[in-house]
Amino acid sequence: MFLYMASFFEQIIKKLLPTQPNTHQPLVTEVLKRSQAQLEKYNEWQSDQQHLALIESIAKAYYLRQQNMKPDLSIHIFESPYANGFAITYDEQHMGKNDLMFLSDYFKDMLLPLEYTLKSAQREITDKATYISTVERYYLKPESKQAMSEGKLINQLYGNLLLENVWVDEKPSYLKVLSTIYADRSFTPALKFDDLVQILFQLNQ
């Protein structure tokens, strides 16, 4: 009986005070909000046109990857009937430390005028035992309130959009752009993801 009780309490203690960190439970979950210093650097990044060469090189890598050719930058493309996207791996030879973070903000700012609504901006910091993962996410959805109130089809545009910027031990790792679409009669057919890519890579500055 004593051994059973001891084992029972040991199990409780292990749950309350685990010897190994829970790699699935974030240490921090918070609203993603840029500091004043980050905003100033982001504005400088745009005004000095530092983003133009970066976007041009990413666009070139994207189209080379589509043709099964090996680009200078590491980029992965996701294609399926209901989800499409790409992920850009950080390359210190071609990118500054904050480039992917600024690019995430830049893409978000380009999407909002397309009748998208920013549904959430979140940062999660997780102890993965061997490293600390920091994930910054922007989640955007097509505006739907007016169509729903008028009983019309909701224009899903390019679908729901996720911008996910990942850091490992406070070092940039990759930026993912993902579109997921609705297969529902309440929504219009989604626009082509390739057209969205052209918008994101548009050098209009």
MDTraj code that builds the backbone (N, CA, C; nanometers):
import mdtraj as md
import numpy as np

residues = "MET PHE LEU TYR MET ALA SER PHE PHE GLU GLN ILE ILE LYS LYS LEU LEU PRO THR GLN PRO ASN THR HIS GLN PRO LEU VAL THR GLU VAL LEU LYS ARG SER GLN ALA GLN LEU GLU LYS TYR ASN GLU TRP GLN SER ASP GLN GLN HIS LEU ALA LEU ILE GLU SER ILE ALA LYS ALA TYR TYR LEU ARG GLN GLN ASN MET LYS PRO ASP LEU SER ILE HIS ILE PHE GLU SER PRO TYR ALA ASN GLY PHE ALA ILE THR TYR ASP GLU GLN HIS MET GLY LYS ASN ASP LEU MET PHE LEU SER ASP TYR PHE LYS ASP MET LEU LEU PRO LEU GLU TYR THR LEU LYS SER ALA GLN ARG GLU ILE THR ASP LYS ALA THR TYR ILE SER THR VAL GLU ARG TYR TYR LEU LYS PRO GLU SER LYS GLN ALA MET SER GLU GLY LYS LEU ILE ASN GLN LEU TYR GLY ASN LEU LEU LEU GLU ASN VAL TRP VAL ASP GLU LYS PRO SER TYR LEU LYS VAL LEU SER THR ILE TYR ALA ASP ARG SER PHE THR PRO ALA LEU LYS PHE ASP ASP LEU VAL GLN ILE LEU PHE GLN LEU ASN GLN".split()
xyz = np.array([
    [0.0832, -0.1199, 0.0000],
    [0.0000, 0.0000, 0.0000],
    [0.0872, 0.1255, 0.0000],
    [0.1929, 0.1193, 0.0845],
    [0.2822, 0.2345, 0.0942],
    [0.3517, 0.2588, -0.0400],
    [0.3992, 0.1483, -0.1042],
    [0.4664, 0.1632, -0.2321],
    [0.3723, 0.2186, -0.3377],
    [0.2454, 0.1768, -0.3323],
    [0.1468, 0.2255, -0.4298],
    [0.1243, 0.3754, -0.4134],
    [0.1110, 0.4193, -0.2859],
    [0.0890, 0.5612, -0.2586],
    [0.2098, 0.6430, -0.3009],
    [0.3316, 0.5901, -0.2740],
    [0.4533, 0.6619, -0.3117],
    [0.4593, 0.6796, -0.4629],
    [0.4268, 0.5720, -0.5347],
    [0.4272, 0.5790, -0.6806],
    [0.3235, 0.6778, -0.7309],
    [0.2066, 0.6790, -0.6657],
    [0.0985, 0.7703, -0.7045],
    [0.1420, 0.9154, -0.6909],
    [0.2058, 0.9486, -0.5778],
    [0.2496, 1.0860, -0.5548],
    [0.3663, 1.1231, -0.6455],
    [0.4522, 1.0256, -0.6770],
    [0.5619, 1.0525, -0.7696],
    [0.5086, 1.0920, -0.9070],
    [0.4005, 1.0255, -0.9497],
    [0.3404, 1.0582, -1.0786],
    [0.2835, 1.1998, -1.0783],
    [0.2209, 1.2382, -0.9676],
    [0.1661, 1.3733, -0.9561],
    [0.2772, 1.4772, -0.9599],
    [0.3850, 1.4509, -0.8858],
    [0.4969, 1.5444, -0.8813],
    [0.5594, 1.5594, -1.0190],
    [0.5710, 1.4491, -1.0934],
    [0.6292, 1.4552, -1.2271],
    [0.5445, 1.5398, -1.3202],
    [0.4121, 1.5339, -1.3013],
    [0.3227, 1.6153, -1.3849],
    [0.3339, 1.7620, -1.3497],
    [0.3476, 1.7902, -1.2199],
    [0.3560, 1.9291, -1.1755],
    [0.4946, 1.9877, -1.1999],
    [0.5974, 1.9059, -1.1817],
    [0.7353, 1.9514, -1.1972],
    [0.8085, 1.8557, -1.2904],
    [0.7795, 1.8602, -1.4176],
    [0.8440, 1.7674, -1.5107],
    [0.9941, 1.7898, -1.5165],
    [1.0699, 1.6781, -1.5253],
    [1.2157, 1.6885, -1.5320],
    [1.2605, 1.7379, -1.6685],
    [1.1792, 1.7113, -1.7727],
    [1.2101, 1.7575, -1.9067],
    [1.1065, 1.8610, -1.9493],
    [1.1471, 1.9655, -2.0210],
    [1.0509, 2.0666, -2.0643],
    [0.9490, 2.0089, -2.1609],
    [0.8275, 2.0575, -2.1537],
    [0.7220, 2.0177, -2.2457],
    [0.7442, 2.0900, -2.3778],
    [0.7858, 2.0120, -2.4801],
    [0.8220, 2.0735, -2.6069],
    [0.7007, 2.1150, -2.6887],
    [0.5803, 2.0832, -2.6385],
    [0.4595, 2.1189, -2.7123],
    [0.3889, 2.2400, -2.6516],
    [0.4252, 2.2761, -2.5309],
    [0.3587, 2.3853, -2.4620],
    [0.4454, 2.5107, -2.4660],
    [0.3995, 2.6188, -2.5313],
    [0.4804, 2.7413, -2.5375],
    [0.5083, 2.7981, -2.3989],
    [0.6288, 2.8483, -2.3809],
    [0.6621, 2.9184, -2.2572],
    [0.5929, 3.0538, -2.2535],
    [0.5826, 3.1161, -2.3711],
    [0.5220, 3.2486, -2.3831],
    [0.4299, 3.2494, -2.5041],
    [0.3087, 3.2991, -2.4868],
    [0.2181, 3.3259, -2.5982],
    [0.1671, 3.4676, -2.5788],
    [0.1946, 3.5546, -2.6760],
    [0.1603, 3.6944, -2.6592],
    [0.1208, 3.7564, -2.7923],
    [0.0574, 3.8722, -2.7835],
    [0.0232, 3.9470, -2.9039],
    [0.1524, 3.9983, -2.9672],
    [0.1636, 3.9797, -3.0967],
    [0.2817, 4.0262, -3.1683],
    [0.2684, 4.1757, -3.1950],
    [0.3559, 4.2514, -3.1328],
    [0.3550, 4.3967, -3.1496],
    [0.4977, 4.4450, -3.1613],
    [0.5265, 4.5137, -3.2704],
    [0.6624, 4.5625, -3.2925],
    [0.6947, 4.6789, -3.1999],
    [0.8190, 4.6841, -3.1542],
    [0.8647, 4.7956, -3.0713],
    [0.8844, 4.9185, -3.1599],
    [0.8955, 5.0334, -3.0975],
    [0.9180, 5.1565, -3.1728],
    [1.0485, 5.1482, -3.2513],
    [1.1512, 5.0895, -3.1907],
    [1.2801, 5.0759, -3.2589],
    [1.2669, 4.9853, -3.3813],
    [1.1905, 4.8767, -3.3689],
    [1.1704, 4.7863, -3.4829],
    [1.0928, 4.8552, -3.5945],
    [0.9919, 4.9351, -3.5575],
    [0.9139, 5.0072, -3.6581],
    [1.0003, 5.1072, -3.7336],
    [1.0876, 5.1744, -3.6612],
    [1.1761, 5.2720, -3.7257],
    [1.2726, 5.2024, -3.8214],
    [1.3262, 5.0869, -3.7806],
    [1.4170, 5.0125, -3.8680],
    [1.3428, 4.9573, -3.9888],
    [1.2180, 4.9150, -3.9680],
    [1.1362, 4.8643, -4.0789],
    [1.1088, 4.9749, -4.1803],
    [1.0743, 5.0924, -4.1324],
    [1.0507, 5.2065, -4.2225],
    [1.1785, 5.2441, -4.2981],
    [1.2903, 5.2378, -4.2289],
    [1.4189, 5.2664, -4.2933],
    [1.4503, 5.1605, -4.3989],
    [1.4189, 5.0359, -4.3670],
    [1.4396, 4.9229, -4.4593],
    [1.3628, 4.9445, -4.5897],
    [1.2429, 5.0033, -4.5773],
    [1.1632, 5.0319, -4.6969],
    [1.2101, 5.1588, -4.7682],
    [1.2292, 5.2659, -4.6923],
    [1.2634, 5.3947, -4.7539],
    [1.3991, 5.3902, -4.8230],
    [1.4929, 5.3119, -4.7695],
    [1.6241, 5.2970, -4.8323],
    [1.6224, 5.1930, -4.9434],
    [1.5013, 5.1345, -4.9661],
    [1.4811, 5.0349, -5.0715],
    [1.5711, 4.9132, -5.0539],
    [1.5974, 4.8779, -4.9270],
    [1.6778, 4.7602, -4.8994],
    [1.6029, 4.6316, -4.9354],
    [1.4702, 4.6421, -4.9409],
    [1.3888, 4.5231, -4.9673],
    [1.3854, 4.4841, -5.1145],
    [1.4165, 4.5765, -5.2040],
    [1.3997, 4.5501, -5.3463],
    [1.4880, 4.4350, -5.3957],
    [1.6163, 4.4407, -5.3616],
    [1.7084, 4.3350, -5.4042],
    [1.6703, 4.2016, -5.3405],
    [1.6257, 4.2061, -5.2159],
    [1.5866, 4.0834, -5.1463],
    [1.4669, 4.0181, -5.2154],
    [1.3626, 4.0962, -5.2413],
    [1.2437, 4.0415, -5.3057],
    [1.2755, 3.9919, -5.4460],
    [1.3604, 4.0641, -5.5155],
    [1.3976, 4.0223, -5.6502],
    [1.4690, 3.8871, -5.6485],
    [1.5578, 3.8681, -5.5518],
    [1.6315, 3.7410, -5.5434],
    [1.5389, 3.6273, -5.5005],
    [1.4432, 3.6570, -5.4129],
    [1.3475, 3.5545, -5.3708],
    [1.2553, 3.5171, -5.4865],
    [1.2115, 3.6175, -5.5625],
    [1.1258, 3.5911, -5.6791],
    [1.1994, 3.5031, -5.7799],
    [1.3259, 3.5341, -5.8040],
    [1.4056, 3.4547, -5.8981],
    [1.4172, 3.3108, -5.8479],
    [1.4434, 3.2940, -5.7180],
    [1.4557, 3.1602, -5.6603],
    [1.3246, 3.0830, -5.6720],
    [1.2126, 3.1528, -5.6507],
    [1.0809, 3.0894, -5.6575],
    [1.0551, 3.0341, -5.7978],
    [1.0785, 3.1155, -5.8984],
    [1.0490, 3.0727, -6.0352],
    [1.1483, 2.9663, -6.0841],
    [1.2721, 2.9708, -6.0389],
    [1.3666, 2.8652, -6.0715],
    [1.3242, 2.7335, -6.0081],
    [1.2783, 2.7409, -5.8812],
    [1.2325, 2.6195, -5.8129],
    [1.1109, 2.5606, -5.8823],
    [1.0222, 2.6456, -5.9321],
    [0.9064, 2.5962, -6.0065],
    [0.9478, 2.5167, -6.1296],
    [1.0623, 2.5510, -6.1870],
    [1.1126, 2.4814, -6.3059],
    [1.2091, 2.3686, -6.2693],
    [1.2073, 2.3310, -6.1382],
    [1.2937, 2.2231, -6.0891],
    [1.4421, 2.2530, -6.1081],
    [1.4752, 2.3798, -6.1040],
    [1.6146, 2.4215, -6.1097],
    [1.6597, 2.4641, -5.9700],
    [1.7891, 2.4583, -5.9445],
    [1.8423, 2.4909, -5.8122],
    [1.8787, 2.6383, -5.8040],
    [1.8068, 2.7159, -5.7215],
    [1.8367, 2.8589, -5.7076],
    [1.9469, 2.8843, -5.6054],
    [1.9945, 3.0082, -5.6011],
    [2.0963, 3.0450, -5.5022],
    [2.0387, 3.0424, -5.3605],
    [1.9131, 3.0854, -5.3465],
    [1.8469, 3.0839, -5.2162],
    [1.7695, 2.9539, -5.1983],
    [1.7618, 2.9072, -5.0742],
    [1.6862, 2.7864, -5.0436],
    [1.5385, 2.8226, -5.0258],
    [1.4554, 2.7708, -5.1137],
    [1.3125, 2.7989, -5.1076],
    [1.2358, 2.6704, -5.1371],
    [1.1289, 2.6476, -5.0621],
    [1.0459, 2.5292, -5.0794],
    [0.9062, 2.5735, -5.1213],
    [0.8456, 2.5003, -5.2127],
    [0.7124, 2.5334, -5.2627],
    [0.6145, 2.4234, -5.2249],
    [0.4965, 2.4638, -5.1726],
    [0.3918, 2.3690, -5.1376],
    [0.2767, 2.3849, -5.2358],
    [0.2321, 2.2740, -5.2929],
    [0.1217, 2.2796, -5.3880],
    [0.0250, 2.1647, -5.3615],
    [-0.1019, 2.1974, -5.3420],
    [-0.2061, 2.0969, -5.3246],
    [-0.3395, 2.1617, -5.3612],
    [-0.4465, 2.0839, -5.3743],
    [-0.5759, 2.1432, -5.4110],
    [-0.6269, 2.2470, -5.3111],
    [-0.5935, 2.2318, -5.1819],
    [-0.6509, 2.3202, -5.0807],
    [-0.5490, 2.4021, -5.0028],
    [-0.4218, 2.3854, -5.0324],
    [-0.3187, 2.4641, -4.9633],
    [-0.1990, 2.4839, -5.0559],
    [-0.1546, 2.6071, -5.0625],
    [-0.0392, 2.6410, -5.1449],
    [0.0480, 2.7411, -5.0704],
    [0.1759, 2.7352, -5.0960],
    [0.2626, 2.8307, -5.0280],
    [0.4088, 2.8100, -5.0613],
    [0.4913, 2.8818, -4.9885],
    [0.6358, 2.8673, -5.0042],
    [0.7038, 2.9054, -4.8729],
    [0.8255, 2.8571, -4.8573],
    [0.9049, 2.8878, -4.7379],
    [1.0449, 2.9274, -4.7811],
    [1.0918, 3.0373, -4.7250],
    [1.2238, 3.0909, -4.7574],
    [1.3164, 3.0666, -4.6381],
    [1.4250, 2.9960, -4.6615],
    [1.5215, 2.9701, -4.5551],
    [1.6196, 3.0870, -4.5434],
    [1.6495, 3.1239, -4.4203],
    [1.7434, 3.2344, -4.3974],
    [1.8814, 3.1990, -4.4521],
    [1.9436, 3.2956, -4.5177],
    [2.0769, 3.2798, -4.5746],
    [2.1580, 3.4029, -4.5360],
    [2.2511, 3.3838, -4.4445],
    [2.3261, 3.4997, -4.3925],
    [2.4137, 3.5650, -4.4978],
    [2.4441, 3.4953, -4.6068],
    [2.5249, 3.5547, -4.7134],
    [2.4445, 3.6535, -4.7973],
    [2.3126, 3.6339, -4.8007],
    [2.2285, 3.7184, -4.8857],
    [2.1273, 3.8016, -4.8067],
    [2.1201, 3.7811, -4.6768],
    [2.0168, 3.8482, -4.5976],
    [2.0740, 3.9064, -4.4697],
    [2.0124, 4.0177, -4.4252],
    [2.0417, 4.0716, -4.2940],
    [1.9611, 3.9965, -4.1893],
    [1.9993, 4.0096, -4.0639],
    [1.9341, 3.9335, -3.9568],
    [1.7844, 3.9601, -3.9494],
    [1.7418, 4.0829, -3.9780],
    [1.6002, 4.1184, -3.9647],
    [1.5223, 4.1127, -4.0959],
    [1.5867, 4.0697, -4.2035],
    [1.5218, 4.0759, -4.3345],
    [1.3927, 3.9932, -4.3413],
    [1.3943, 3.8711, -4.2894],
    [1.2742, 3.7876, -4.2974],
    [1.1622, 3.8432, -4.2088],
    [1.1986, 3.8998, -4.0951],
    [1.0987, 3.9624, -4.0090],
    [1.0352, 4.0818, -4.0802],
    [1.1182, 4.1658, -4.1397],
    [1.0665, 4.2818, -4.2126],
    [0.9855, 4.2379, -4.3347],
    [1.0289, 4.1306, -4.3996],
    [0.9568, 4.0823, -4.5170],
    [0.8184, 4.0306, -4.4780],
    [0.8085, 3.9672, -4.3634],
    [0.6786, 3.9222, -4.3122],
    [0.5855, 4.0408, -4.2916],
    [0.6377, 4.1475, -4.2307],
    [0.5573, 4.2681, -4.2095],
    [0.5204, 4.3335, -4.3428],
    [0.6143, 4.3312, -4.4359],
    [0.5918, 4.3909, -4.5677],
    [0.4809, 4.3168, -4.6430],
    [0.4865, 4.1839, -4.6421],
    [0.3821, 4.1047, -4.7070],
    [0.2461, 4.1318, -4.6419],
    [0.2445, 4.1394, -4.5095],
    [0.1194, 4.1687, -4.4375],
    [0.0623, 4.3028, -4.4797],
    [0.1484, 4.4024, -4.4893],
    [0.1031, 4.5367, -4.5287],
    [0.0531, 4.5392, -4.6732],
    [0.1072, 4.4520, -4.7586],
    [0.0612, 4.4461, -4.8970],
    [-0.0734, 4.3752, -4.9089],
    [-0.1009, 4.2830, -4.8178],
    [-0.2238, 4.2032, -4.8249],
    [-0.3453, 4.2776, -4.7706],
    [-0.3274, 4.3607, -4.6725],
    [-0.4411, 4.4283, -4.6091],
    [-0.5235, 4.5115, -4.7076],
    [-0.4634, 4.5836, -4.8020],
    [-0.5450, 4.6606, -4.8968],
    [-0.6248, 4.5738, -4.9946],
    [-0.5976, 4.4426, -4.9967],
    [-0.6688, 4.3530, -5.0883],
    [-0.7997, 4.3023, -5.0276],
    [-0.8517, 4.3765, -4.9288],
    [-0.9756, 4.3407, -4.8581],
    [-0.9551, 4.2215, -4.7648],
    [-0.8343, 4.2140, -4.7090],
    [-0.8060, 4.1155, -4.6051],
    [-0.8144, 4.1817, -4.4681],
    [-0.8491, 4.1009, -4.3692],
    [-0.8544, 4.1466, -4.2308],
    [-0.7511, 4.0699, -4.1495],
    [-0.6739, 4.1414, -4.0697],
    [-0.5772, 4.0759, -3.9820],
    [-0.6524, 4.0190, -3.8617],
    [-0.6674, 3.8866, -3.8581],
    [-0.7446, 3.8211, -3.7520],
    [-0.6611, 3.7993, -3.6265],
    [-0.5326, 3.7767, -3.6432],
    [-0.4474, 3.7596, -3.5260],
    [-0.3020, 3.7889, -3.5604],
    [-0.2308, 3.8389, -3.4610],
    [-0.0867, 3.8618, -3.4697],
    [-0.0298, 3.8074, -3.3389],
    [0.0469, 3.7024, -3.3479],
    [0.0845, 3.6292, -3.2266],
    [0.2312, 3.5885, -3.2292],
    [0.2907, 3.5865, -3.1108],
    [0.4269, 3.5356, -3.0939],
    [0.4242, 3.4230, -2.9904],
    [0.4871, 3.3119, -3.0257],
    [0.4999, 3.1990, -2.9338],
    [0.6472, 3.1643, -2.9157],
    [0.6868, 3.1480, -2.7895],
    [0.8232, 3.1073, -2.7572],
    [0.8155, 2.9722, -2.6867],
    [0.8851, 2.8723, -2.7428],
    [0.8752, 2.7361, -2.6927],
    [1.0136, 2.6775, -2.6688],
    [1.0287, 2.6117, -2.5550],
    [1.1524, 2.5404, -2.5234],
    [1.1446, 2.4020, -2.5871],
    [1.2280, 2.3780, -2.6881],
    [1.2298, 2.2501, -2.7585],
    [1.3369, 2.1555, -2.7039],
    [1.3801, 2.1786, -2.5827],
    [1.4814, 2.0976, -2.5136],
    [1.6227, 2.1286, -2.5636],
    [1.6452, 2.1222, -2.6940],
    [1.7787, 2.1492, -2.7473],
    [1.7917, 2.2894, -2.8047],
    [1.6799, 2.3605, -2.8172],
    [1.6835, 2.4977, -2.8668],
    [1.5542, 2.5691, -2.8283],
    [1.5569, 2.7020, -2.8392],
    [1.4384, 2.7832, -2.8137],
    [1.3806, 2.8280, -2.9476],
    [1.2543, 2.7971, -2.9686],
    [1.1861, 2.8347, -3.0925],
    [1.0973, 2.9558, -3.0672],
    [1.1099, 3.0558, -3.1527],
    [1.0221, 3.1729, -3.1492],
    [0.9497, 3.1808, -3.2831],
    [0.8165, 3.1770, -3.2765],
    [0.7358, 3.1792, -3.3986],
    [0.6454, 3.3024, -3.3961],
    [0.6577, 3.3851, -3.4989],
    [0.5735, 3.5040, -3.5139],
    [0.4754, 3.4791, -3.6280],
    [0.3469, 3.4948, -3.5994],
    [0.2443, 3.4615, -3.6989],
    [0.1497, 3.5788, -3.7228],
    [0.1229, 3.6022, -3.8507],
    [0.0121, 3.6875, -3.8921],
    [-0.0882, 3.5973, -3.9625],
    [-0.2147, 3.6069, -3.9201],
    [-0.3203, 3.5271, -3.9824],
    [-0.4238, 3.6223, -4.0398],
    [-0.4417, 3.6158, -4.1716],
    [-0.5323, 3.7076, -4.2397],
    [-0.6456, 3.6309, -4.3067],
    [-0.7668, 3.6874, -4.2993],
    [-0.8831, 3.6265, -4.3618],
    [-0.9540, 3.7293, -4.4499],
    [-1.0206, 3.6831, -4.5564],
    [-1.0964, 3.7760, -4.6398],
    [-1.2099, 3.8398, -4.5600],
    [-1.2382, 3.9652, -4.5890],
    [-1.3497, 4.0345, -4.5243],
    [-1.4805, 3.9644, -4.5627],
    [-1.5647, 3.9309, -4.4638],
    [-1.6846, 3.8518, -4.4927],
    [-1.8133, 3.9086, -4.4334],
    [-1.8025, 4.0054, -4.3424],
    [-1.9218, 4.0514, -4.2695],
    [-2.0305, 4.1061, -4.3616],
    [-1.9922, 4.1899, -4.4574],
    [-2.0924, 4.2516, -4.5438],
    [-2.1635, 4.1476, -4.6296],
    [-2.0879, 4.0550, -4.6875],
    [-2.1483, 3.9511, -4.7713],
    [-2.2424, 3.8638, -4.6896],
    [-2.2042, 3.8303, -4.5681],
    [-2.2883, 3.7466, -4.4825],
    [-2.4159, 3.8195, -4.4451],
    [-2.4057, 3.9489, -4.4150],
    [-2.5241, 4.0265, -4.3768],
    [-2.6204, 4.0437, -4.4932],
    [-2.5660, 4.0420, -4.6166],
    [-2.6494, 4.0594, -4.7349],
    [-2.6894, 3.9271, -4.7989],
    [-2.6475, 3.8163, -4.7373],
    [-2.6826, 3.6850, -4.7897],
    [-2.6144, 3.6517, -4.9209],
    [-2.4985, 3.7102, -4.9448],
    [-2.4262, 3.6868, -5.0696],
    [-2.3113, 3.5889, -5.0468],
    [-2.2547, 3.5398, -5.1564],
    [-2.1365, 3.4560, -5.1469],
    [-2.0198, 3.5385, -5.0926],
    [-1.9405, 3.4765, -5.0081],
    [-1.8237, 3.5435, -4.9524],
    [-1.7079, 3.5312, -5.0501],
    [-1.6503, 3.6431, -5.0856],
    [-1.5351, 3.6431, -5.1755],
    [-1.4120, 3.5989, -5.0967],
    [-1.3680, 3.4761, -5.1203],
    [-1.2555, 3.4263, -5.0396],
    [-1.1194, 3.4709, -5.0923],
    [-1.1200, 3.5477, -5.2034],
    [-0.9949, 3.5997, -5.2579],
    [-0.8948, 3.4849, -5.2791],
    [-0.7803, 3.4918, -5.2107],
    [-0.6788, 3.3863, -5.2243],
    [-0.6847, 3.2872, -5.1085],
    [-0.7940, 3.2894, -5.0340],
    [-0.8085, 3.2009, -4.9187],
    [-0.7574, 3.2655, -4.7911],
    [-0.7521, 3.1867, -4.6853],
    [-0.6931, 3.2328, -4.5598],
    [-0.5413, 3.2308, -4.5743],
    [-0.4766, 3.3334, -4.5215],
    [-0.3322, 3.3470, -4.5414],
    [-0.2578, 3.3480, -4.4079],
    [-0.1524, 3.2706, -4.4037],
    [-0.0669, 3.2625, -4.2860],
    [0.0735, 3.3071, -4.3216],
    [0.1254, 3.4026, -4.2449],
    [0.2658, 3.4441, -4.2560],
    [0.3337, 3.4005, -4.1273],
    [0.4318, 3.3151, -4.1382],
    [0.4948, 3.2578, -4.0185],
    [0.6453, 3.2759, -4.0252],
    [0.6968, 3.3559, -3.9339],
    [0.8402, 3.3859, -3.9272],
    [0.8993, 3.3129, -3.8066],
    [0.9989, 3.2278, -3.8308],
    [1.0515, 3.1400, -3.7262],
    [1.1970, 3.1748, -3.6942],
    [1.2227, 3.1831, -3.5618],
    [1.3581, 3.2054, -3.5117],
    [1.4000, 3.0836, -3.4288],
    [1.5287, 3.0500, -3.4334],
    [1.5830, 2.9427, -3.3509],
    [1.6971, 3.0007, -3.2683],
    [1.6809, 2.9956, -3.1358],
    [1.7800, 3.0560, -3.0456],
    [1.8099, 3.2007, -3.0847],
    [1.7035, 3.2755, -3.1142],
    [1.7101, 3.4176, -3.1489],
    [1.7840, 3.4438, -3.2801],
    [1.7978, 3.3406, -3.3616],
    [1.8567, 3.3569, -3.4944],
    [1.7494, 3.3259, -3.5986],
    [1.7411, 3.4040, -3.7062],
    [1.6372, 3.3799, -3.8067],
    [1.6529, 3.2420, -3.8704],
    [1.5393, 3.1763, -3.8970],
    [1.5425, 3.0422, -3.9547],
    [1.4726, 3.0386, -4.0912],
    [1.3429, 3.0710, -4.0924],
    [1.2723, 3.0720, -4.2208],
    [1.1438, 3.1526, -4.2099],
    [1.0910, 3.1889, -4.3276],
    [0.9624, 3.2576, -4.3384],
    [0.8724, 3.1739, -4.4288],
    [0.7529, 3.1435, -4.3793],
    [0.6565, 3.0642, -4.4558],
    [0.5354, 3.1488, -4.4912],
    [0.4894, 3.1355, -4.6154],
    [0.3666, 3.1985, -4.6631],
    [0.2746, 3.0864, -4.7082],
    [0.1567, 3.0769, -4.6480],
    [0.0669, 2.9651, -4.6774],
    [-0.0751, 3.0138, -4.6998],
    [-0.1356, 2.9636, -4.8067],
    [-0.2755, 2.9923, -4.8385],
    [-0.3579, 2.8653, -4.8261],
    [-0.4659, 2.8710, -4.7499],
    [-0.5594, 2.7586, -4.7411],
    [-0.6960, 2.8078, -4.7875],
    [-0.7614, 2.7290, -4.8729],
    [-0.8857, 2.7749, -4.9336],
    [-1.0054, 2.6944, -4.8840],
    [-1.1235, 2.7554, -4.8970],
    [-1.2481, 2.6908, -4.8601],
    [-1.3070, 2.6161, -4.9798],
    [-1.3523, 2.4943, -4.9557],
    [-1.4292, 2.4216, -5.0567],
    [-1.5730, 2.4178, -5.0050],
    [-1.6376, 2.5322, -5.0106],
    [-1.7681, 2.5508, -4.9488],
    [-1.8534, 2.6375, -5.0403],
    [-1.9807, 2.6038, -5.0531],
    [-2.0698, 2.6780, -5.1427],
    [-2.0983, 2.8193, -5.0941],
    [-2.0608, 2.8500, -4.9696],
    [-2.0811, 2.9852, -4.9174],
    [-1.9751, 3.0823, -4.9698],
    [-1.8711, 3.0268, -5.0346],
    [-1.7587, 3.1088, -5.0788],
    [-1.7430, 3.1033, -5.2303],
    [-1.6925, 3.2099, -5.2861],
    [-1.6562, 3.2112, -5.4273],
    [-1.5325, 3.1235, -5.4471],
    [-1.5074, 3.0766, -5.5681],
    [-1.3826, 3.0022, -5.5931],
    [-1.2618, 3.0905, -5.5618],
    [-1.1583, 3.0284, -5.5094],
    [-1.0378, 3.1036, -5.4738],
    [-0.9639, 3.1499, -5.5985],
    [-0.9024, 3.2663, -5.5864],
    [-0.8165, 3.3160, -5.6930],
    [-0.6867, 3.2351, -5.6960],
    [-0.6164, 3.2424, -5.8077],
    [-0.4955, 3.1624, -5.8243],
    [-0.3835, 3.2094, -5.7326],
    [-0.3179, 3.1132, -5.6687],
    [-0.2079, 3.1453, -5.5793],
    [-0.0923, 3.2102, -5.6558],
    [-0.0711, 3.1689, -5.7792],
    [0.0359, 3.2291, -5.8601],
    [0.0154, 3.3794, -5.8778],
    [-0.1114, 3.4214, -5.8846],
    [-0.1392, 3.5650, -5.8965],
    [-0.1034, 3.6373, -5.7668],
    [-0.1278, 3.5711, -5.6538],
    [-0.0898, 3.6301, -5.5253],
    [0.0617, 3.6432, -5.5157],
    [0.1323, 3.5426, -5.5611],
    [0.2786, 3.5470, -5.5599],
    [0.3291, 3.6668, -5.6393],
    [0.2683, 3.6929, -5.7536],
    [0.3099, 3.8072, -5.8357],
    [0.2873, 3.9389, -5.7623],
    [0.1786, 3.9457, -5.6845],
    [0.1529, 4.0665, -5.6058],
    [0.2589, 4.0841, -5.4977],
    [0.2902, 3.9757, -5.4267],
    [0.3872, 3.9833, -5.3179],
    [0.5267, 4.0168, -5.3677],
    [0.5600, 3.9701, -5.4880],
    [0.6930, 3.9937, -5.5420],
    [0.7018, 4.1197, -5.6289],
    [0.5910, 4.1915, -5.6361],
    [0.5873, 4.3101, -5.7212],
    [0.6829, 4.4172, -5.6675],
    [0.7708, 4.4650, -5.7526],
    [0.8671, 4.5678, -5.7120],
    [0.8090, 4.7034, -5.7479],
    [0.7241, 4.7531, -5.6578],
    [0.6490, 4.8765, -5.6897],
    [0.6983, 4.9972, -5.6119],
    [0.8174, 4.9872, -5.5562],
    [0.8702, 5.1017, -5.4791],
    [0.9647, 5.1828, -5.5658],
])
top = md.Topology()
chain = top.add_chain()
for i, resn in enumerate(residues, 1):
    res = top.add_residue(resn, chain, resSeq=i)
    for name in ("N", "CA", "C"):
        top.add_atom(name, md.element.get_by_symbol(name[0]), res)
traj = md.Trajectory(xyz[None], top)
